[in-house]
C-alpha cells in the first residue's frame, strides 16, 4: 500500500504529541479506536487535552509539514530546471542527489 502525503504528514506530526507515530491502520480505525489509541499514546504533557483538541493539534502540525514539503518540492523543481538548462543533469537520473540540491546534506 502506498501512503498518501496527507498520511505521511499526519504520522510525522503525531510524533510531536504521541510516543509513537499514528499506526498504519489509522484510516481503518473507528472514532472510538482512534480516541483509545491517542489516549494510550499521548505524551503526558497533553494528558489534559481532549481527543478533539489533541487531534486538532496533530492536524495543524500536519498542515505545517505538508507546507514544508510543498516548498521543498518547489525549490527542488527550480534546481532541476536550472541543472537541465545548464546541461548539468547526469544521464543516469539515479545519480541525482536530491538531498544535496535541497542543501539537506
C-alpha positions in Angstrom: 0.0 0.0 0.0 1.3 3.4 -0.9 1.0 6.1 1.7 -0.5 9.5 0.8 1.3 12.7 1.6 -1.6 13.6 3.9 -1.0 10.4 5.9 2.8 10.8 5.9 2.4 14.3 7.2 -0.1 13.2 9.8 2.2 10.4 11.1 5.2 12.8 11.2 3.1 15.4 13.1 1.7 12.9 15.6 5.2 12.2 16.9 5.2 15.7 18.4 2.3 14.8 20.6 2.4 11.0 20.9 5.0 8.4 21.9 4.6 6.7 18.5 3.6 7.7 15.1 0.0 7.0 14.2 -0.4 3.4 13.2 -0.7 2.3 9.6 -4.2 1.1 10.3 -5.3 4.7 11.4 -7.7 5.1 8.4 -9.4 1.8 9.1 -10.0 2.6 12.8 -13.3 3.9 14.0 -13.5 7.0 16.2 -13.5 5.0 19.5 -10.4 3.1 18.4 -8.7 6.3 17.4 -9.6 8.0 20.7 -8.3 5.0 22.6 -5.1 4.9 20.6 -4.4 8.6 21.3 -5.2 8.2 25.0 -2.8 5.3 25.2 0.0 7.0 23.2 -0.2 10.7 24.0 2.8 12.4 25.7 2.0 13.1 29.4 2.2 16.9 28.7 -1.0 16.6 26.6 -2.9 14.5 29.2 -5.4 17.3 29.8 -6.3 17.7 26.2 -9.5 16.2 24.8 -9.3 13.9 21.8 -10.6 16.7 19.6 -8.0 19.1 20.9 -5.1 16.7 20.6 -6.1 15.5 17.1 -6.7 19.2 16.1 -3.1 20.0 17.1 -1.8 17.0 15.2 -3.8 18.1 12.1 -2.4 21.6 12.3 1.1 20.3 12.6 0.5 18.0 9.6 -0.6 21.1 7.6 2.8 22.7 8.5 4.6 19.5 7.4 2.8 19.5 4.1 3.6 23.2 3.6 7.3 22.5 4.2 7.2 19.5 1.8 5.5 21.7 -0.9 8.1 24.5 -0.5 10.9 21.9 -0.7 9.4 20.4 -3.9 9.1 23.8 -5.5 12.8 24.5 -4.7 13.8 21.1 -6.0 11.9 21.7 -9.2 13.7 25.0 -9.6 17.1 23.4 -9.1 16.3 20.6 -11.5 15.2 23.1 -14.2 18.4 25.1 -13.7 20.5 21.9 -13.9 18.7 20.9 -17.1 19.1 24.3 -18.7 22.9 24.1 -17.9 23.1 20.6 -19.2 24.3 19.5 -15.8 22.0 16.5 -15.2 23.6 13.1 -15.3 22.5 10.6 -17.9 21.5 8.2 -15.1 18.9 10.0 -13.0 19.7 7.7 -10.1 22.9 9.7 -9.7 21.0 12.9 -9.0 21.5 13.8 -5.3 18.2 15.4 -4.5 19.1 16.0 -0.8 22.2 17.9 -1.9 20.1 20.0 -4.3 17.9 21.0 -1.3 21.0 21.5 0.9 19.9 18.8 3.3 23.5 17.5 3.5 
